[in-house]
Amino acid sequence: MAMLLCAGCGRSFPSSEPRWRCNCGGHLRLKTSGMFQLAEVSKRPPAIWRYSEALGLEHPHSAITLGEVSTPLISGEWGDLPVHFKLDFLCPTGSFKDRGSAVMVSKLREWGITEIVEDSSGNAGASVAAYAAAGGIRANLYIPASASAGKAAQIGIYGAKLVKVAGTREDTTLAALEAAEHSFYASHNWSPFFVAGLKTLAYEMAEQLGWRAPDWVIAPVGGGGLILGLYSGFQDLLGAGMIRNMPRLVAVQACQCAPVYHAWRANLEDVPGIEQKETIAEGISIARPVKGRDVLQAIRSTGGLVRIVSDEEIWKALAALGRKGIYVEPTAAAAPAALDGLQRDGIVGPNDILVVELTGSGLKATEKIAEHCRLGSSSG
């Protein structure tokens, strides 16, 4: 049986017991005892549930699904640098968060939870709301008042109760925590089952590369769940002998809100909170990630690094992706925005296998993108 282990005090809990954190206040890590077999995986439909043995569910056959399938991994170039783009914005609700939501909300239903509270800058909220609707769970979603109108509309159309909170992203979390005193806090930033769902991204990448690990995986980081999912997934594969090496992880943050970057540069063990500034990459604007210590450990143990990019670099990368036929939101464009600097500094080269994770659809932020394009045309 899977177990939940506290990252703070080390206490363990059975995964059959509903809880989102330890009594000491520490976040929980999921320890599973199962792993899928390659011979079996190849016989199953191309969806995240083909890896069900590693996801911590007791009844994966009754999992909540919206038809999520393996997302494409396409070959391309960035300048003269060969890269692979992982098109995770093609998940059912338009973002990679569906991987985590599908597993987390399925576990909530296993626990018998009927009502939840979640806070999000948009994508996670939309994803959780969708899977909660599919699973018959009432959802109360708290989002910043500044969140994209499209994301707010998406959350509302799934039937969730939408609460817009004035102030910072952290103010939104505090409001949700207060509401969670009367409901279950199904936070994507806290849930170990959300991270378990994100492991499927690592499994898919390796499978699509012929059960090889890339040399580098470049992904945006805010709360850190994506980096932790990648790290845990590739660890699983390495431990099972399915790949020969761990990829090096590059976590990318926006200059205006880069607590992981500053902690990494200062060689700190944990990520202290910072004062965030407004950035177009709203999905990674997290002033103090809950699992900061784990995120730093994951990056360092793979020989990875953290990079920062400006809003100007993000807009430039978004436009460059568009000219390749790829339409993503600004947060997703943060990852490719780091490629120029990585190549210029001699960190990555043409012989490396590079995978760039593209997290969210441009349809999520069309209003902001259109405004940027309009202003750009006016100034030109």
N, C-alpha and C positions, 0 to 999 in steps of 0.2 A: 504493500500500500504506500502511496505517496505521503510525504510528511511536510509540514511547514516548520521551518527553522528560523528563529529570530536572529537577525543580523546584529542585534545589540547584546542581548544577554545569553544567547545560545539556546534558549528554551525551545523545546519541540512540541508540536501539536499535530494531531491526526488531521489529514486533509478533509476528512468527513465532517469536521466541525466548522460551522460558519464563523469566520473572523477575517478582518482586514489588516490587523496589526497585533503585535504582542501586548501583553498587559503592561510591559515596561515602556511602551511607546515606540519600540523599534519596528522597522519594517520586516516583512517575512520573505524568506526565500523558499522556493519549492524544490524539494528533493524527490525525484521520481525513481522508481526501481525498474521501469520498463524501457525498452528501446525497440524500434521497428527493425525488421529484417529486409535487406535489399531485395531478396527474391520475392517477398510478399508485396513490397511497395510497388514493384513494377506491374503487378496485376490489378492495382487499384486505380480508380479514377484520379485524374490530375487535379487534386484539391488538397487543402491543408489537412484534411482528415485522413489522408493516406499515411500520415505520420502519427496517428492517434495514440499509439502505445507510449509515446514520449511526452504527452501533453497533460497528464495528471488527472484525467477524468475517470470516474468509476464506470460510467455508462456512455462511452463515446458513440454507441449506436443511436443514442437519443439526443445527440448534440443539436443545437440550434444552428441552422445554416440558411444562408441567403444565396446559395449556389456559388460560393467563392471557389475559384479555380486558381491553378498556378498562373502567376503573371508572367508576361514575356520577359526574356532576357535577350536584348538585341545588341548586335555588334555595331560599332560606329567609331567615329573619330572626334577628338577634341583638339582642334588645330591639327598637328601632325601626330597626336598621341592616340594610339588604339585604345578604346575603352568598351566596356559592356554597360549598357543602361538597363537597370532593373525597373520595369514599368509598373511599380506597385500602386500608382494612382488609378490603375484599372481594377482595383478591388471593388466590391459591390457598391459601397457608399462613396467611392472616390478617394480613398486614402488607405495607406498601409495599416491603419488602426483597426481595420476589420479583422485582421489576423488575431489580435489580442482580444477584441470584443467578443468574437465568436466563441473563444475558449472561456473567457471570464464569465460571460453571461450564461453559457451552458452550465458552468459550475454553480452559478447562483441558482439556477433552476434545480440542479441536483440537490442543493441545500434547502430548497423549499422557500427561497426568498421571493416575496411577491411585490415588494416596492423598494426602490433604490434612490440614492442621491449621488450625483456625479458632478464634478466641475471640470471645465475644459475651455480652451481658447477657441474651440470650434470643431475640429475634425474628430477628436475623440468623443465629444458630446454627440455629434451626428451619428457616429458609428455605434456607440452604446445605445442611443435612443432607438436605432433601427433594429438591433438585435434584441433589445428588451421588448419592442413591439412584436417581433416575430415569436418571442418566447412567452408572451402574455404577462410581462412584468411591467408594473407602473414605474415610470422614470421621471425624476425631477432633475432637470439639467440647469446648472448655474454657469453662466458664461459672462465674460467681461462685456460691458456695454459697448466697447469699441470693436468687438468681434465682427467679422465680415457679415453683411446682411444675408448673403447667400447661405452661409453656414447656419445662421440663426433660423432662416426659413426652412432649411432642411431638417433641423432638429424639430421644429414645430410640426412639420407635415407628418412626422412619424408618431405624433400624438403625445409627445412628452410635454410635461409642464415646464415652460421655459422661464427662467428668472435671469434678467440682465442686471449685473452688479456694476455700479460706478466705481471708478478707482483702478487700482492695479490688479494684475493677475492674482497676486497674493490675497487681495481683498475678496476676490471671487472664491478662493479656497476657504477662507475663514467663514464666509457666509454659508458655504456648502457644509462645512463641518458642524456649524451650529444647527443646520437643518437635519443633519445626520444623527442627531441625538434622538430623533424620533423615527428613524429609518435606517437602512443599511447603507454604509458608505462604499459604493462600488467605484472606487477611484482607480483609473488606469495608471496613475502615478504610484499607487500603493500596492495594487493587486499582483501577487506572484503568478496568478493564472493568466493575467494579461501578458506578462513577460513570456510565459510558456507558449502562448500563441504566436508571439513574435519570433520564437525559435524556428518556426517553419520557414521563415525567410532564408535562414542559413541553410536549412535542408534543401530548399528549392534551388538556391544558387549552386550548391555543390552538385546536385543531381543534373541540373541543366548544363553544367560544365563537364559532365561525364564522371561524376563522383570525384572531382578535384576541388580543392579549395583555391580561391583566387589569391593572388599575392597581397592585394590591398582591397578593402571595402571602405568606401567613402560615404558617409551618411550625416545628415544634420542631427544635432543633439540639443534637447531642451530639458525635459524631465529625465531622459536617459534610458527609457525603456527599450528603444530601438537598439542602442548599443549593447545593452545587457542581453537582449534577445539574440542578437547576432553572436555575441561572445558565448553564451550558454549553448546555442545550437551548434556552433562549430566545435565547442568542447565535447559535446555529445558524440559528434561524428568522429572526432579524433580518438576519443576513448574507445569507440566501437571498432576502430580500425578501418573506417570507411573513407577517411582522407589521411594524407600523410603529413600535413602541416597546418598550423593555425594561420589564417590571414592576419595581416596587420590592419588595425582599425584606425581610421581617421575620422574623428568627430569634428563637425564644423558648426561654429556658432556665429551669430551676428555680432558685429563690433559693439552695438549698443547694449547688448545683454549677453555677456560672455563669462559667467561665473566659473564654468568648468575650465575654460581656457586659462583664466587667471590663476586658478588653483593648480592646474597642471604646470604652468610656467613657474610658479613659486615652489613647486615640489611639495605641495601640501598633501596630507592624507585624506582630507575631507574638503567639501566645497562650501565655503562660507557664503552667506547671502550678500548680495550687492544691491545697489540702487539701479534699477533698470531704466533705460531710456526707450523711447518709442522706436520701433523698427518695423519694416514691412514684413519681416519674417516672424509674424505673430505666433506661429505654431511652436517656435523654439524660444519664445521670450519667457523664460522661467528664471526668476531671480535666485532661487535656492532649491535645487532639485533634492527631493527626498532621499534618493539613493546615490547621492554624489560620491560617497566613498567607494561604493561598488563600481560606479562608472569609471572613476580614475583607475581603480585596480584593473579593470578589464582592458582599458586602453594601454596601460603600462605593461601588463603581462604579455600582450601581443607584440610589443615593440612599436606600438602605434603612437599617434600624436593628436594634438588638437590644433585646429586652425581657426582663424577668424576672418570674416569677409564683411565688406561694407555693403550698405544698401545699394550703392551705385554698382558694385560688382555683381550683386544678386540680380539687379535689373538687366545688366549686360548678359549674364548667363541665361536668364529667362528668355531673352530675345534670341540668343544663339540656339537654344533648344527649339524654339518655335520654328526657326529656319530649317530644322531637321524634321519638322512635322510633329514635334512633341510639345504639348501644351500643359504646363504645370503651374502651380501657385508659387509665389515668391519663396515661401519656406522651403519647398522642394528644390528650388534653384540654388539654394545656398551650397549644396553638396558639389555640383559641377563648378560653381564659382570658385572653389578652392583649388581646382585642377591646375590653373595657370601658375599659381604660386608654387604648387608642389613640383611641377615640372621645372620651373625656373630655378628652384633651389636644389635641383638634382635629387630629389627624394624619390620620385617615380620616373620611370623611363619606358621606352617603347617595347622593351622585352618583358615588362611586368604584365600580369593579368590583373586588370583593374575593373572593379564593379562599382558603379555609381548608383546609389539607391535614390529613386525619384518617388517621393512620398505622397504627394497630394495633387489632385487634378486642378488645372487652371480654372475649370468651371466653378471651383469653390470661391475664387477671388476675381471673377471677371469684372466686377464693378471697379475694384481698385486698379486692376490692370488697364481697363479702359480709361480711367482717370489719368493714370500715368502716361499713357500713350497720347491722350488729348493734350496734356500739359507739355509733353515733349514736342508735339507738332506745333503748339502755339509759340514755344520758345524758339523753335527753328525757323 
